[in-house]
Amino acid sequence: MDFSRRENDRKVLAVKVQMQELMIVFFELRHVRNTEVGSDGTGIADRLKNFMLQVATDIKQCGSACDAYLKKGFLARTVKASIYESRLAEFAQKFVDHRSTLKLSLSLHTTIGVDAANAKLNDHGEMLMAIDKKLDMAMIFRKLDTPRERDVQKLIEERGGIKACLMNEEYLEELVAKSGDSLSRISGRSGGSGRRSNDLPEIRKRLLKEMQEDVDETFSRNMVLFERKLDMQNKQLSDVMRQQSDHIITALTAGAHDRINDPDLRKLWKDMGWKGSVKARTFVLNLHDYYADQRNGMNSSLIEASGLPSPLPMITSQLPSPRRKADDGWALEYINAAYVQSILEAVDDDGTGFISIKEVNTFVEERPAGWSLPEWFAFWAVGWQISVTQYKSKIYELVRSMFEMLDYVLPSNRRGVDEYLFHTSFWRIELLLRSTTPVNPMMLLDNDLVRYTEMYTAAEEKRLETNLEDVGYELDTTATVSLVTGEGRIERFVYPLVYLLLKRHLRILTLGCKHVLDGEEFVTLNESLVSVLLAIDTRIQNIEAVFKQTHFDIQARLGNFACGLFQLSYGDIRRIPAQITFGTWNNEEGTMSAPQIVTKDAIRDALAGEGQDILKYGHRDGFQSTDYFEFEAHRRRHLGPPHPLEGTWTGRNQLLEGEDTITYVLRISILVSNGKTVYGKGENFTNTFEFSGSVNPSKPGRRSKYNFSFALTDDEDGIQRSCYGQLDATTGVIVARWTDRREKEDPENIAYHEFILTRTPPSLTRYRYTDDAFAEDAARARWSFASAAVRHMVQQHLWSRTFLEERATERKRYVELSTRSLIVTMGLTPQKPLSVKEKGELDRLRRNLNPSEARFYQALADFDIQKLPWHPAWGCDWCERRITKARYLCVICMSDDLSDNIDLVSRDTFVCNACDAKRVPPLHNGHSASHSISHPLVRIRDTSLSGQSLTTEERLNALEQRLIMVEHKFADGFASSDAKLESRMAQLEAKVEERLNKLETYTEQRFDTLEAVMRQVMAQTMALPAIYGQVVRDTIRHSMPPLLKSPPN
């Protein structure tokens, strides 16, 4: 695989020199017989078995590491040069050690006595020490540094280190210019926006991520794909060795002059007296005459063919039968001067215009089983162009389906899909499609030709599909492309290969209509297309070198080569939107059936039978919350007394993000098994992780302090980190610190400083007193913390409205501030940078929020960024940031080919302000160089393209349906309001009636009581003497109202 790399690094070659030195030692095995045993009775196979397995593993790991290293861009390798070089040096040292071990093992096996072996051991030990002193890979790497590497390293040192360069836009721009890497390769975007400042935020983000990435994890992840490629290469090597064995046997039994394998071509070559090569036109014309003579005189030809010298029965059995000769008569029509160019390209791999014996043999060997040679020539004369035309139509339909699917893709996937479809690879593919000459439709009337074409195309597509499955449809380099396609010109495979890739990508986009996909998924898809296009560029360079010798106009010559496939991809190519045919193409050749329109029902049917195993990074459908129930004390009571380290610990940790220090709450929940093994879960505002480790008392026999350590086993960043700490069981405080491989490079980084953990619940950390407050008044600090914590827990338990409103306010504020901060960090526009007060508020929220809540809020902020309508590769001409939401472009300032225009970001921001400040003079001819407010603008809300164009009647019908829906909504709202009003009136009426009934009952009771009292008084009065009775009656009579007095007699 490495032989096909054009960008092999000299440092990688230095490592492989050590690998080669190791392999040379294996030649000593030719002096050892398999049955021979050493002085200790051990055979050579048994002695070297385990050692050979280890050597094979190290060679594989080294190959994968070099593969991953070479796939990185120049600047990505430079920012971590010391780490990469140390890993490469480790592999080189391994091979040195293996070489010494192997020599020692061979010496032990072949030495007669043990004393001699010991002497050899001493000699090898001294030699190993000498090699260790001599082999200084760091010094070797410095000597192998290229001038560009030295210049970049010098610039980094002069600017204060790589971090200083990344944080300063001027330094970063200078670093990119020095590196010579294209903006698209560094930023991962489609060729850049043409404005360097637009790409700097993305470049900074990628390089910072590159610095944080663990090299060992990168090598491990690459090992999976590397092993797949090795397996595929082993299969191909086995096939090649099998074919070469047959060729060797044939060469040994045939004459020295008889090097052509096919009997017909061998006879033609001998009859014409050709030497090592022949002109292509001469070859094709004589080939046609040869088969025409055979067809006209079938019997005599058969007799002549049977008399050909053929020492091998295998070759005789391959001669076509009379029936075969009659069947392939149709193919002779295509072996003539009209198709000499197509046949020449099929046979003449190097493009020299001459056909050699080796090229003829290679061409014949590729012939499918059961095909005659005329049929094979006929396919390459015309059939291949039919196949290309059919694939061209299929690819156009696939791309059109992708754009139609934009209307149904989930909002969270739109940014990734937009950048995928706007990537450079797509308009490069469009150039291939547009420049390819379609086949003459009359050729489709030949049923035999179409049948053979379909037969070969299906078999070749199946082979490529199988190979793509073996590598997981991930073409990371041009070497992988060569492994998938096999030997041969890339133009033979580019169309079926692109078709199969886009077909797979369409399935992934279909999943994007239902599932939230990882953004890296679309980056990987583009990388596969880019690898194919790089293979095409390499092929164009090779063809150019040949054509320069005989042609002045190379681009015109490419128009007649391989159906014009490479013509528009040669020279200074650029994206011209006005010429892109994805939206205007129609299938005029009629090479395929009517396309299927993308609809919701079609997507639903496709999703029903689609699995998620085609996704490399899986889906991100839901927020994954972490369950901490298992760490609660009451759930573990049955296990006995808990270890002092067990439980949940929280504290505040810090990290650097650019030049800003971020303080956040860290939660770690720990369980201890067997008193020594530690495992658990952790969480902060960005991710979750799991860990395992060990714990031991600081001093044997003393249980007041414990030392522990653990390593992360599941980190989203892919960085292997370790934590070392000490628990003081008396105070209940943990002092810990993080560490990883990057600490050696930046030991003063705040992320490696010590931090403190306590048993304070995560949701109550916000109320915990500071060290200063505790030192000032310990009692007051504790009381304040206790009262605030109790109030929080009571409000939470009672579902207090005030408590819930405060939490909702925090959530909204955190999401808003984080989103605005991310927009500024990513260099997007429009943006509203945080004020100093707002930065402090966001910092305070991170310090106070429970990690589970903060991580959920952070995910919401990231999701808001994903949902923004992005305009890939376009930046505002005024603020030079990447545009989201609406984009305005000036119709007057737009170029005729639509390749450039004035991009604005809002109604109130015009390019003319900057142009006036620069005093840009107008052009003498054409449009003005400066923009004016009076120019008409076009507003583009998003980047999606409409699928089917709608007529006016369809638009009116859609508007009518929307009005009906609005009317229904209003009617439902009014009906609901009426129902609520009636219900309230009925409830009020019931309450009034109930109150009246209660009042009536109460009044009746009072009157009954009064009547009883009056009767009692009257009864008592009647019992008194008459005079007292008369007095009482007069008193009562005078006290009663006038209307109740008795009338006079």
Buried (B, 14 or more C-beta within 10 A) or exposed (E): BEEBBEEBBEBBEBBBEBBEBBEEBBEEBEEBEEEEEBBEEBBBEEBBEEEBEEBEEBBBBBBBBBBBBBBBBBBBBBBBBEBBBBBBBBBBBBBBBBBBBBBBBBBBBBBEEEEBBEEBBEEBEEEBEEBEEEBEBEEBBEEBBEEBBEBBBEBBEEBEEBBBBBBBBEBBBBBBEBBEBEBBBBBBBBBBBBBBBBBBBBBBBBBBEBBEBBBBBBBBBBBEBBEBBBEBBEEBEEEEEEEEEEEEEBEEEBEEEBBBBBBBBBBBBBEEEBEEBBEBBBBBBBBBEBBBEBBEEEEEBBEEBEEBEBEBEEBEEBBBEEEBBEBBBBBBBBBBEEBBBBBBBBBBBEBBBBBBBEBBBBBBEBBEEEBBBBBBBBBBBBBBBBBBBBBBBBBBBBBBBBBBBBBBBBEBBBBBBBBBBBBBBBBBBBBBBBBBBBBEEEBBEBEBBBEBBBBBBEEBBEBBBEBBEBBBBBBBBBBBBBBBBBEBBBBBBBBBBBBBBBBBBBBBBBBBBBBBBBBEBBBBBBBBBBBBBBBBBBBBEBBBEBBEEEEEEBBEBBBEBBBBBBBBBBEEEEBBEEBBEBEEBEBEBEBBEEBEEBBEEBBEEBBEEBEEEBBBEEBBEEEEEBEBEEBEEEEBEEEEEEBBBBBBBBBBBBBEEEEEEBBBBBBBBBBBEEEEEBBBBBBBBBBBBBBEBEBEBEEEEEEEBBBBBBBBEEBEBBBBBBBBBBBBBEEBBBBBBBBBBBBEBBEEBEBBEEBBBBEBBBBBBBBBBEEEBBEEEEEEBEEBBEEBBEEBEEBEEEEBEEBEEEBEEBBEBBBBBBBBBBBBBBBBBBBEEBEEEBBEBBBEBBBBBBBBBBBBBBBBBBBBBBBBBBBBBBBBBBBBBBBBBBBBBBEBBBEEEBBBBBBBBBEEBBBBEBBEEEEBEEEEEEBBEBBBEEBEBEEBEBBBBEBEEEEEEEEEEEEEEEEEEEEEEEEEEEEEEEEEEEEEEEEEEEEEEEEEEEEEEEEEEEEEEEEEEEEEEBEEBEEEEEEEBEEBEEEEEEEEEEEEEEEEE
